[in-house]
Amino acid sequence: MAAALAASMAHAQVRPNLPEVRASIEREGAAATVNRLNRAGQWDVILDGMANGEPAWIAIAPLLAEGTDAGPSEGLGIALAQALPRAPAAVLHVLDPKDGPVLGASRVCSIPFVEPKPGVVEAYKPKAIAAVQAVRSPRLRWAREACLAALKKG
């Protein structure tokens, strides 16, 4: 399985296989998996999937977050923030109830973009707020409220 994961990650343009990434996390741990994905140029491909609102990649964020530090942590938070207007329930579902530094609402929902182009934040904020407000699942109420509070501050 490790050889298959390594082979699938050999080309940066090829999307990693989600079941293989999950298996790698279970077998080798999150840090080793994130490091391998990063070295192979696959980390950004996963972040793009999350940013585009793909629920399967968003759902794996908590597993991957356990193995991130510095740049990968920042990228993960930004990707989830970008996904917020597209897949708000999926993002709210993976938020850390303890408001941790990687997946906490104060991070993901604080509009964490690095040096955004003019107008990006102004266009993003109302879309993200509207999307989060539309989530009505009682199970996600705490995440919805925490995220809205962070968005309104940001």
Secondary structure, 3 states (H helix, E strand, C coil): CHHHHHHHCCCCCCCCCHHHHHHHHHHHCHHHHHHHHHHCCCHHHHHHHHHCCCHHHHHCHHHHHCCCCHHHHHHHHHHHHHHCCCCHHHHHHHCECCCCCCCEHHHHCCCCCCCCCCCHHHHHHHHHHHHHHCCCCHHHHHHHHHHHHHHHHC
